[in-house]
Amino acid sequence: CDLGISGALGEVGVAAGKSFAVLAFARRANESLLACDLFATGVEEDNCPEANLPMFLDLLKFLNIPEGDVAILKQNSLELRDVDVAAIAGSAIGGYRLFHVDGAHYAEATMHDLSVAACVLAPGGVV
């Protein structure tokens, strides 16, 4: 089924990258990939200790996803701005067809992450 929806794929809260891998395999030609995570223990201290950047990069290599195909943002998602996230997709606004939000699990961060995702979603896209 082709609904004509195209755009980048992004995730906030990558951790070790298992759900990111699913997004990456759904990517079509010329679609960007965004991965954002602290890749370290955050404020909540609920991250898995092994959730780190080297582990994520190892997963990309294992799955034959070139590291250069992924815009990796090692930062707190509260620092994300919709215009910057949209630029990664190569658009001013509305450039993501799929955006997975699983960052920090407290109200302020969740609302921020959902707001960014909603602002960069393509028409018909899914958060």
Summary of the structure (lengths in Angstrom):
residues: 127
radius of gyration: 13.8
end to end distance: 19.2
largest distance: 41.6
contacts: 388
relative contact order: 0.25
helix: 35%
strand: 21%
